Amino acid sequence: MRVLVAATNPIVRAGLESIVRTNPDLLAIGSSADSATLATAIATHNPDVVLIELSLPEGESVSEKLVALAGVGELPIAILTDTEDRDRLPELLRSGVKAILPRSASAEEILQAVEAVATGLVVLHADAIDILLTLLPISERVVEATPPLQALTSREIEVLGMLAEGLGNKAIAKHLGISEHTVKFHVSSIFSKLNASSRTEAVTLGARQGLIML
């Protein structure tokens, strides 16, 4: 599994690369020193996961940079950030960040998070749960597992299962022997039938309704 590391502090960057190298299933393929060069590094190295620890000057929000970076395709991103910078946790998750850990996270926690996001899972450190509950509006704290507006077809359930595995449209198309356009059609239909606005939400609703297993 190819992992790209990004950190402004060279010592932190070297430390994260060293942690990645302790796992024989992971390969540290490169690094980036700042958010300005990260997009280029992603395009150059084509990683499976990006592990980010970005420290910015006082007064700047790490979250703002991470929200922008999370929009780079459907690439799983795991971030290390301070507790005081987590007032935008919901925004980070909605933008596509898949794992949020404190900078004090252990090497084992970091490695487990990297492996988990690569399979399509979302990872939150235990101390982030309480923060999220206090930040989310009451209406968003409990999501009812309402039945789909229409029943999903067997092919749509198959596509939903692949979304749960973290596969992109191109990979799904190749696996099923269909065009990417057809995959997009199925994904759109799944969103409509489950009343979901994102892949993560569709997978969550599908799992809660017993359509797929995680």
Disulfide bonds with the S-S distance in Angstrom:
none
